[in-house]
Amino acid sequence: MAQFIRIYEENPNPKEIKKVVDVLKRGGLVIFPTDTVYALGCDINNNKALERIARIKGVKLEKAKLSFICHDLSNLSDHVRQIGTSTFKILKRALPGPYTFILPGSKSLPSVFKKKKEVGIRIPNNNITLEIVKALGNPLVSTSIRDEDEILEYTTDPELILEKWKNLVDLVIDGGYGGNEGSTIVDLSGDEPLVIREGKGSLDIF
C-alpha cells in the first residue's frame, strides 16, 4: 500500500521531501499537488516507472501525453530545441504558473521520448512540487489524475486520492485540498501561441 505523507506548501519539510525523492529514485510512482490539480509522476530517467504510468493510462509509452515538470527555466535546453526571444519572454512571464507549454523537443531527450517532436513543459507555482524537482536534480514526468465522475473531473481530497490509488502508486502526498481545474495548455512550437485548452491560467499574458 502507498505511503501517505503530509507536506505543507508554505514550508516543505526537507526530510519529507527527501523521502519522496528516495521513492522516485527507486523507480516509484508518486501523486503530488500542483498549482492546479493533483498529478501522478515519476523520475524522467527511470524507464520502468515511465512504463508503469503508461500502463495505468492504458496507452503505449510513446503515445502517452505526459508533461515534464521542471524547477525553473535554467535547464530548458536539455529537453527543448532552441527557442526564440518572444517565446522565452512568454515563458518568463507565465512561469511558475498554471500553464503547460508545448515546445519543440530537443535531440537530448531520454531515449523513450526520442520520437517526440514536441514536449509539454510545466513549472507549477507550488513549493512542494518545486522542492521535489530541485532535490531530485532532474524533471518529473507527470500526468493529471482524473476522476471517472464526469461532473467532478478531478479528485481534490488527498485522502480520497489515497483510497483510489493506494495499490497503484508508491506514495501519495497530502498537500491539502487540490484544485479542480487543469492547466491552460498553449502550443508554442509554431509561429504564434495556440491555445489548446483554456484552464486555470489566464490568457491575458499573451
Accessible surface in RSA format (square Angstrom, percent):
REM  Atomic radii and reference values for relative SASA: ProtOr
REM  Chains: A
REM  Algorithm: Lee & Richards
REM  Probe-radius: 1.40
REM  Slices: 20
REM RES _ NUM      All-atoms   Total-Side   Main-Chain    Non-polar    All polar
REM                ABS   REL    ABS   REL    ABS   REL    ABS   REL    ABS   REL
RES MET A   1   168.86  87.4  93.37  61.8  75.48 179.7  69.21  58.8  99.65 132.0
RES ALA A   2     7.19   6.6   0.00   0.0   7.19  16.4   0.54   0.8   6.65  17.6
RES GLN A   3    78.42  43.9  70.35  51.4   8.07  19.2  39.21  83.5  39.21  29.7
RES PHE A   4    75.50  37.8  44.05  27.3  31.45  81.8  44.05  26.7  31.45  90.0
RES ILE A   5    13.85   7.9  11.25   8.4   2.60   6.3  13.85  10.0   0.00   0.0
RES ARG A   6   103.20  43.3  87.36  44.5  15.83  37.7  38.79  53.0  64.41  39.0
RES ILE A   7     1.36   0.8   0.00   0.0   1.36   3.3   1.33   1.0   0.03   0.1
RES TYR A   8   124.00  57.9 121.73  69.3   2.27   5.9  85.19  64.0  38.82  47.9
RES GLU A   9    59.73  34.3  56.82  43.0   2.91   6.9   9.77  18.9  49.95  40.8
RES GLU A  10   147.24  84.5 116.15  87.9  31.08  74.0  72.47 140.2  74.76  61.0
RES ASN A  11   121.85  84.0 111.87 108.1   9.97  24.0  24.01  57.8  97.84  94.6
RES PRO A  12    20.24  14.8  11.12  10.1   9.12  33.1  11.12   9.2   9.12  56.7
RES ASN A  13    68.72  47.4  64.16  62.0   4.56  11.0  19.74  47.5  48.98  47.3
RES PRO A  14   107.97  78.7  99.08  90.3   8.89  32.3 103.38  85.4   4.59  28.5
RES LYS A  15   160.38  78.2 154.78  95.0   5.61  13.3 101.17  91.1  59.22  63.1
RES GLU A  16    37.34  21.4  37.34  28.2   0.00   0.0   2.94   5.7  34.40  28.1
RES ILE A  17     8.89   5.1   8.89   6.6   0.00   0.0   8.89   6.4   0.00   0.0
RES LYS A  18   127.45  62.2 125.06  76.7   2.39   5.7  97.73  88.0  29.72  31.7
RES LYS A  19   100.97  49.3  97.49  59.8   3.49   8.3  60.37  54.3  40.60  43.2
RES VAL A  20     0.00   0.0   0.00   0.0   0.00   0.0   0.00   0.0   0.00   0.0
RES VAL A  21     7.46   4.9   7.46   6.8   0.00   0.0   7.46   6.5   0.00   0.0
RES ASP A  22    47.29  33.1  45.04  44.8   2.25   5.3  13.11  30.9  34.18  34.1
RES VAL A  23     5.45   3.6   5.25   4.7   0.20   0.5   5.35   4.6   0.10   0.3
RES LEU A  24     0.90   0.5   0.79   0.6   0.11   0.3   0.79   0.6   0.11   0.3
RES LYS A  25   122.54  59.8  96.71  59.3  25.83  61.5  52.88  47.6  69.66  74.2
RES ARG A  26   174.20  73.1 136.63  69.6  37.57  89.5  77.07 105.3  97.13  58.9
RES GLY A  27    11.04  13.6   0.00   N/A  11.04  13.6   5.14  14.1   5.90  13.2
RES GLY A  28     6.38   7.9   0.00   N/A   6.38   7.9   6.15  16.9   0.23   0.5
RES LEU A  29     0.00   0.0   0.00   0.0   0.00   0.0   0.00   0.0   0.00   0.0
RES VAL A  30     1.57   1.0   1.57   1.4   0.00   0.0   1.57   1.4   0.00   0.0
RES ILE A  31     0.00   0.0   0.00   0.0   0.00   0.0   0.00   0.0   0.00   0.0
RES PHE A  32     0.98   0.5   0.98   0.6   0.00   0.0   0.98   0.6   0.00   0.0
RES PRO A  33     5.58   4.1   5.31   4.8   0.27   1.0   5.58   4.6   0.00   0.0
RES THR A  34    14.02  10.0   2.44   2.5  11.58  27.6   2.21   3.0  11.81  17.9
RES ASP A  35    19.24  13.5   8.96   8.9  10.28  24.3  17.70  41.6   1.54   1.5
RES THR A  36     4.35   3.1   2.35   2.4   2.01   4.8   0.21   0.3   4.15   6.3
RES VAL A  37     2.98   2.0   2.43   2.2   0.55   1.3   2.98   2.6   0.00   0.0
RES TYR A  38     0.91   0.4   0.32   0.2   0.59   1.5   0.32   0.2   0.59   0.7
RES ALA A  39     5.39   5.0   5.39   8.3   0.00   0.0   5.39   7.6   0.00   0.0
RES LEU A  40     1.35   0.8   1.35   1.0   0.00   0.0   1.35   1.0   0.00   0.0
RES GLY A  41     0.05   0.1   0.00   N/A   0.05   0.1   0.05   0.1   0.00   0.0
RES CYS A  42     0.00   0.0   0.00   0.0   0.00   0.0   0.00   0.0   0.00   0.0
RES ASP A  43    13.84   9.7  13.79  13.7   0.06   0.1   0.00   0.0  13.84  13.8
RES ILE A  44     2.27   1.3   2.22   1.7   0.04   0.1   2.22   1.6   0.04   0.1
RES ASN A  45    95.33  65.7  66.51  64.3  28.82  69.4  27.86  67.1  67.47  65.2
RES ASN A  46    36.40  25.1  33.05  31.9   3.35   8.1   6.19  14.9  30.21  29.2
RES ASN A  47    69.35  47.8  64.76  62.6   4.59  11.0  23.28  56.0  46.07  44.5
RES LYS A  48   171.26  83.5 167.10 102.5   4.16   9.9 111.92 100.7  59.34  63.2
RES ALA A  49     0.10   0.1   0.05   0.1   0.05   0.1   0.08   0.1   0.02   0.0
RES LEU A  50     0.00   0.0   0.00   0.0   0.00   0.0   0.00   0.0   0.00   0.0
RES GLU A  51    76.55  43.9  76.55  57.9   0.00   0.0  22.61  43.7  53.95  44.0
RES ARG A  52    66.50  27.9  65.45  33.4   1.05   2.5  26.50  36.2  40.01  24.2
RES ILE A  53     0.00   0.0   0.00   0.0   0.00   0.0   0.00   0.0   0.00   0.0
RES ALA A  54     2.32   2.1   2.32   3.6   0.00   0.0   2.32   3.3   0.00   0.0
RES ARG A  55   165.43  69.5 143.48  73.1  21.95  52.3  75.69 103.4  89.73  54.4
RES ILE A  56    54.52  31.0  22.26  16.6  32.26  77.7  29.96  21.6  24.56  66.6
RES LYS A  57    80.35  39.2  49.54  30.4  30.81  73.3  26.77  24.1  53.59  57.1
RES GLY A  58    63.99  78.9   0.00   N/A  63.99  78.9  34.21  93.9  29.78  66.7
RES VAL A  59    63.67  41.9  46.15  41.8  17.52  42.2  55.81  48.5   7.86  21.3
RES LYS A  60   143.63  70.1 133.40  81.8  10.24  24.4  82.82  74.5  60.81  64.8
RES LEU A  61     9.41   5.2   6.05   4.3   3.37   8.5   6.05   4.2   3.37   9.1
RES GLU A  62    91.54  52.6  78.87  59.7  12.67  30.2  30.01  58.1  61.52  50.2
RES LYS A  63   154.09  75.2 132.59  81.4  21.51  51.2  88.25  79.4  65.84  70.1
RES ALA A  64     0.65   0.6   0.00   0.0   0.65   1.5   0.65   0.9   0.00   0.0
RES LYS A  65   181.49  88.5 165.96 101.8  15.53  37.0 114.23 102.8  67.25  71.6
RES LEU A  66    16.95   9.4   0.41   0.3  16.54  41.6   1.94   1.4  15.01  40.4
RES SER A  67    20.70  17.5  20.48  27.3   0.21   0.5   1.66   3.5  19.04  26.7
RES PHE A  68     2.40   1.2   2.40   1.5   0.00   0.0   2.40   1.5   0.00   0.0
RES ILE A  69     0.73   0.4   0.73   0.5   0.00   0.0   0.73   0.5   0.00   0.0
RES CYS A  70     9.22   7.0   8.64   9.6   0.58   1.4   6.33  16.0   2.89   3.1
RES HIS A  71    60.28  32.9  52.21  36.3   8.06  20.6  37.82  39.0  22.46  26.1
RES ASP A  72    59.81  41.9  54.96  54.7   4.85  11.5  28.81  67.8  31.00  30.9
RES LEU A  73    27.46  15.3  18.20  13.0   9.27  23.3  18.39  12.9   9.08  24.4
RES SER A  74    88.48  74.8  49.85  66.5  38.63  89.0  52.83 112.5  35.65  49.9
RES ASN A  75    90.57  62.5  88.39  85.4   2.17   5.2  19.86  47.8  70.70  68.3
RES LEU A  76    12.56   7.0  11.31   8.1   1.25   3.1  11.89   8.4   0.67   1.8
RES SER A  77    87.42  73.9  70.55  94.1  16.88  38.9  48.62 103.5  38.80  54.4
RES ASP A  78    66.73  46.7  63.94  63.6   2.79   6.6  14.27  33.6  52.46  52.3
RES HIS A  79    15.11   8.3  15.11  10.5   0.00   0.0  13.39  13.8   1.72   2.0
RES VAL A  80     4.50   3.0   1.38   1.2   3.12   7.5   1.38   1.2   3.12   8.5
RES ARG A  81   128.20  53.8 122.51  62.5   5.69  13.5  45.62  62.3  82.58  50.0
RES GLN A  82   180.26 100.8 142.59 104.2  37.67  89.7  55.14 117.4 125.12  94.9
RES ILE A  83    39.50  22.5  16.45  12.3  23.05  55.5  22.00  15.8  17.50  47.5
RES GLY A  84    44.76  55.2   0.00   N/A  44.76  55.2  35.01  96.1   9.76  21.8
RES THR A  85    99.14  70.5  87.36  88.6  11.78  28.1  55.69  74.8  43.45  65.7
RES SER A  86    82.29  69.5  75.20 100.4   7.09  16.3  49.81 106.1  32.48  45.5
RES THR A  87    21.78  15.5  21.32  21.6   0.46   1.1   0.83   1.1  20.95  31.7
RES PHE A  88    79.72  39.9  79.72  49.4   0.00   0.0  79.72  48.3   0.00   0.0
RES LYS A  89   120.63  58.9 118.82  72.9   1.81   4.3  66.41  59.8  54.22  57.8
RES ILE A  90    18.34  10.4  18.34  13.7   0.00   0.0  18.34  13.2   0.00   0.0
RES LEU A  91     0.01   0.0   0.01   0.0   0.00   0.0   0.01   0.0   0.00   0.0
RES LYS A  92   129.60  63.2 111.69  68.5  17.91  42.6  54.95  49.5  74.64  79.5
RES ARG A  93   137.50  57.7 103.29  52.7  34.21  81.5  66.39  90.7  71.11  43.1
RES ALA A  94     6.88   6.3   0.00   0.0   6.88  15.6   2.72   3.8   4.15  11.0
RES LEU A  95    17.13   9.5   1.07   0.8  16.06  40.4   1.83   1.3  15.30  41.2
RES PRO A  96    72.03  52.5  56.75  51.7  15.28  55.5  56.75  46.9  15.28  95.0
RES GLY A  97     3.35   4.1   0.00   N/A   3.35   4.1   3.35   9.2   0.00   0.0
RES PRO A  98    26.70  19.5  26.70  24.3   0.00   0.0  26.70  22.0   0.00   0.0
RES TYR A  99    10.03   4.7  10.03   5.7   0.00   0.0   5.47   4.1   4.56   5.6
RES THR A 100     8.91   6.3   8.91   9.0   0.00   0.0   5.19   7.0   3.72   5.6
RES PHE A 101     0.00   0.0   0.00   0.0   0.00   0.0   0.00   0.0   0.00   0.0
RES ILE A 102    39.45  22.4  39.45  29.4   0.00   0.0  39.45  28.4   0.00   0.0
RES LEU A 103     0.00   0.0   0.00   0.0   0.00   0.0   0.00   0.0   0.00   0.0
RES PRO A 104    17.66  12.9  17.66  16.1   0.00   0.0  17.66  14.6   0.00   0.0
RES GLY A 105     6.30   7.8   0.00   N/A   6.30   7.8   0.13   0.4   6.17  13.8
RES SER A 106    15.62  13.2   8.79  11.7   6.82  15.7   9.28  19.8   6.34   8.9
RES LYS A 107   188.04  91.7 171.25 105.1  16.79  40.0 119.61 107.7  68.43  72.9
RES SER A 108    74.41  62.9  47.97  64.0  26.44  60.9  50.30 107.1  24.11  33.8
RES LEU A 109     2.96   1.6   0.82   0.6   2.14   5.4   0.82   0.6   2.14   5.8
RES PRO A 110    27.76  20.2  15.63  14.3  12.13  44.1  27.75  22.9   0.02   0.1
RES SER A 111    79.07  66.8  61.44  82.0  17.63  40.6  44.45  94.7  34.63  48.5
RES VAL A 112    38.08  25.1  20.26  18.3  17.83  43.0  28.73  25.0   9.35  25.4
RES PHE A 113     0.62   0.3   0.50   0.3   0.12   0.3   0.62   0.4   0.00   0.0
RES LYS A 114   110.01  53.7  84.19  51.7  25.82  61.5  69.87  62.9  40.13  42.7
RES LYS A 115   182.23  88.9 156.06  95.8  26.18  62.3 108.06  97.3  74.17  79.0
RES LYS A 116    49.12  24.0  37.27  22.9  11.85  28.2  22.34  20.1  26.78  28.5
RES LYS A 117   162.21  79.1 151.23  92.8  10.97  26.1 101.63  91.5  60.58  64.5
RES GLU A 118    79.14  45.4  68.72  52.0  10.42  24.8   7.35  14.2  71.79  58.6
RES VAL A 119     5.52   3.6   0.80   0.7   4.72  11.4   5.52   4.8   0.00   0.0
RES GLY A 120     6.56   8.1   0.00   N/A   6.56   8.1   2.56   7.0   4.01   9.0
RES ILE A 121     0.00   0.0   0.00   0.0   0.00   0.0   0.00   0.0   0.00   0.0
RES ARG A 122    15.19   6.4  15.19   7.7   0.00   0.0   8.47  11.6   6.73   4.1
RES ILE A 123     3.26   1.9   3.26   2.4   0.00   0.0   3.26   2.3   0.00   0.0
RES PRO A 124     0.00   0.0   0.00   0.0   0.00   0.0   0.00   0.0   0.00   0.0
RES ASN A 125    93.84  64.7  84.57  81.7   9.27  22.3   3.37   8.1  90.47  87.4
RES ASN A 126     9.14   6.3   8.57   8.3   0.57   1.4   0.27   0.6   8.87   8.6
RES ASN A 127    66.44  45.8  65.54  63.3   0.90   2.2   5.08  12.2  61.37  59.3
RES ILE A 128     0.12   0.1   0.12   0.1   0.00   0.0   0.12   0.1   0.00   0.0
RES THR A 129     0.00   0.0   0.00   0.0   0.00   0.0   0.00   0.0   0.00   0.0
RES LEU A 130    22.35  12.4  22.35  16.0   0.00   0.0  22.35  15.7   0.00   0.0
RES GLU A 131    67.18  38.6  66.63  50.4   0.55   1.3   8.62  16.7  58.55  47.8
RES ILE A 132     0.82   0.5   0.82   0.6   0.00   0.0   0.82   0.6   0.00   0.0
RES VAL A 133     4.98   3.3   3.57   3.2   1.41   3.4   3.57   3.1   1.41   3.8
RES LYS A 134   126.62  61.8 108.02  66.3  18.59  44.3  62.48  56.2  64.14  68.3
RES ALA A 135    54.00  49.7  25.05  38.7  28.95  65.9  35.94  50.6  18.07  47.9
RES LEU A 136     9.75   5.4   0.38   0.3   9.37  23.6   0.38   0.3   9.37  25.2
RES GLY A 137    64.60  79.7   0.00   N/A  64.60  79.7  32.25  88.5  32.35  72.4
RES ASN A 138    35.34  24.4  27.83  26.9   7.52  18.1  20.94  50.4  14.40  13.9
RES PRO A 139    12.59   9.2  12.52  11.4   0.07   0.2  12.52  10.3   0.07   0.4
RES LEU A 140     1.47   0.8   1.47   1.0   0.00   0.0   1.47   1.0   0.00   0.0
RES VAL A 141     0.00   0.0   0.00   0.0   0.00   0.0   0.00   0.0   0.00   0.0
RES SER A 142     5.44   4.6   5.18   6.9   0.27   0.6   0.00   0.0   5.44   7.6
RES THR A 143    15.25  10.8   8.75   8.9   6.49  15.5   9.22  12.4   6.03   9.1
RES SER A 144    44.33  37.5  28.78  38.4  15.55  35.8   7.26  15.5  37.07  51.9
RES ILE A 145     5.42   3.1   2.78   2.1   2.64   6.4   4.52   3.3   0.89   2.4
RES ARG A 146   114.67  48.1 102.28  52.1  12.38  29.5  52.55  71.8  62.12  37.6
RES ASP A 147    37.75  26.4  25.13  25.0  12.62  29.8   0.97   2.3  36.77  36.7
RES GLU A 148   142.66  81.9 117.78  89.1  24.88  59.2  74.65 144.4  68.01  55.5
RES ASP A 149    67.87  47.5  55.85  55.6  12.02  28.4  23.55  55.4  44.32  44.2
RES GLU A 150   168.78  96.9 136.30 103.1  32.47  77.3  56.64 109.5 112.14  91.6
RES ILE A 151   170.22  96.9 142.33 106.0  27.89  67.2 147.41 106.1  22.81  61.9
RES LEU A 152    86.85  48.4  84.68  60.6   2.17   5.5  86.85  61.0   0.00   0.0
RES GLU A 153    78.08  44.8  74.59  56.4   3.49   8.3  22.87  44.2  55.21  45.1
RES TYR A 154     6.61   3.1   6.58   3.7   0.03   0.1   3.60   2.7   3.01   3.7
RES THR A 155    13.29   9.5  12.57  12.7   0.72   1.7  10.19  13.7   3.11   4.7
RES THR A 156    33.77  24.0  32.04  32.5   1.73   4.1  10.69  14.4  23.08  34.9
RES ASP A 157    30.15  21.1  29.89  29.8   0.26   0.6   4.55  10.7  25.61  25.5
RES PRO A 158     5.75   4.2   5.75   5.2   0.00   0.0   5.75   4.8   0.00   0.0
RES GLU A 159   113.02  64.9 107.70  81.5   5.32  12.7  26.99  52.2  86.03  70.2
RES LEU A 160   108.78  60.6 104.90  75.0   3.88   9.8 104.93  73.7   3.85  10.4
RES ILE A 161     0.78   0.4   0.23   0.2   0.55   1.3   0.78   0.6   0.00   0.0
RES LEU A 162    23.57  13.1  23.57  16.9   0.00   0.0  23.57  16.6   0.00   0.0
RES GLU A 163   109.23  62.7  99.80  75.5   9.44  22.5  41.62  80.5  67.62  55.2
RES LYS A 164    83.47  40.7  57.85  35.5  25.63  61.0  64.08  57.7  19.39  20.7
RES TRP A 165    21.70   8.7  21.70  10.5   0.00   0.0  19.05  10.2   2.65   4.3
RES LYS A 166    53.12  25.9  52.16  32.0   0.96   2.3  21.23  19.1  31.89  34.0
RES ASN A 167   125.80  86.8  90.86  87.8  34.94  84.1  36.20  87.1  89.60  86.6
RES LEU A 168    85.25  47.5  78.23  56.0   7.03  17.7  81.72  57.4   3.53   9.5
RES VAL A 169     8.21   5.4   0.00   0.0   8.21  19.8   0.00   0.0   8.21  22.3
RES ASP A 170    51.04  35.8  43.60  43.4   7.44  17.6  13.10  30.8  37.94  37.8
RES LEU A 171     0.00   0.0   0.00   0.0   0.00   0.0   0.00   0.0   0.00   0.0
RES VAL A 172     0.00   0.0   0.00   0.0   0.00   0.0   0.00   0.0   0.00   0.0
RES ILE A 173     0.00   0.0   0.00   0.0   0.00   0.0   0.00   0.0   0.00   0.0
RES ASP A 174    21.86  15.3  21.86  21.8   0.00   0.0   0.25   0.6  21.61  21.6
RES GLY A 175    19.69  24.3   0.00   N/A  19.69  24.3   0.00   0.0  19.69  44.1
RES GLY A 176    20.28  25.0   0.00   N/A  20.28  25.0  19.97  54.8   0.30   0.7
RES TYR A 177   167.04  78.0 136.69  77.8  30.35  79.0 102.28  76.9  64.76  79.8
RES GLY A 178    19.25  23.7   0.00   N/A  19.25  23.7   8.85  24.3  10.39  23.3
RES GLY A 179    31.66  39.0   0.00   N/A  31.66  39.0  26.70  73.3   4.96  11.1
RES ASN A 180    96.37  66.5  80.09  77.4  16.28  39.2   6.10  14.7  90.28  87.3
RES GLU A 181    86.01  49.4  83.10  62.9   2.91   6.9  31.39  60.7  54.62  44.6
RES GLY A 182     6.43   7.9   0.00   N/A   6.43   7.9   1.52   4.2   4.91  11.0
RES SER A 183     7.51   6.3   5.81   7.8   1.70   3.9   0.81   1.7   6.70   9.4
RES THR A 184     0.00   0.0   0.00   0.0   0.00   0.0   0.00   0.0   0.00   0.0
RES ILE A 185    35.23  20.0  35.23  26.2   0.00   0.0  35.23  25.4   0.00   0.0
RES VAL A 186     0.00   0.0   0.00   0.0   0.00   0.0   0.00   0.0   0.00   0.0
RES ASP A 187    29.03  20.3  28.34  28.2   0.69   1.6   1.92   4.5  27.11  27.0
RES LEU A 188    11.00   6.1   3.35   2.4   7.66  19.2   4.56   3.2   6.45  17.4
RES SER A 189    43.30  36.6  14.25  19.0  29.05  66.9   5.04  10.7  38.26  53.6
RES GLY A 190    51.89  64.0   0.00   N/A  51.89  64.0  34.04  93.4  17.85  40.0
RES ASP A 191   151.18 105.9 113.69 113.2  37.49  88.7  35.96  84.6 115.22 114.9
RES GLU A 192   133.12  76.4 123.83  93.7   9.30  22.1  55.50 107.4  77.62  63.4
RES PRO A 193    52.80  38.5  31.49  28.7  21.30  77.4  31.49  26.0  21.30 132.4
RES LEU A 194   107.86  60.1 107.05  76.6   0.80   2.0 107.86  75.7   0.00   0.0
RES VAL A 195    61.08  40.2  37.68  34.1  23.40  56.4  37.68  32.7  23.40  63.5
RES ILE A 196    99.08  56.4  68.40  51.0  30.68  73.9  71.77  51.7  27.31  74.1
RES ARG A 197    76.06  31.9  70.56  36.0   5.50  13.1  55.32  75.6  20.74  12.6
RES GLU A 198   124.29  71.4  95.38  72.2  28.91  68.8  25.45  49.2  98.84  80.7
RES GLY A 199    13.07  16.1   0.00   N/A  13.07  16.1   3.14   8.6   9.94  22.3
RES LYS A 200   106.57  52.0  85.30  52.3  21.28  50.7  52.82  47.5  53.75  57.3
RES GLY A 201     2.43   3.0   0.00   N/A   2.43   3.0   1.04   2.8   1.39   3.1
RES SER A 202    57.78  48.8  44.21  59.0  13.57  31.2  49.05 104.5   8.72  12.2
RES LEU A 203    61.01  34.0  48.68  34.8  12.33  31.0  48.89  34.3  12.12  32.6
RES ASP A 204   135.57  95.0 102.56 102.1  33.02  78.1  36.89  86.8  98.68  98.4
RES ILE A 205    41.30  23.5  31.62  23.6   9.68  23.3  37.86  27.3   3.44   9.3
RES PHE A 206    80.29  40.2  19.04  11.8  61.25 159.4  42.91  26.0  37.38 107.0
END  Absolute sums over single chains surface
CHAIN  1 A    10730.6       8631.2       2099.3       5494.6       5236.0
END  Absolute sums over all chains
TOTAL         10730.6       8631.2       2099.3       5494.6       5236.0
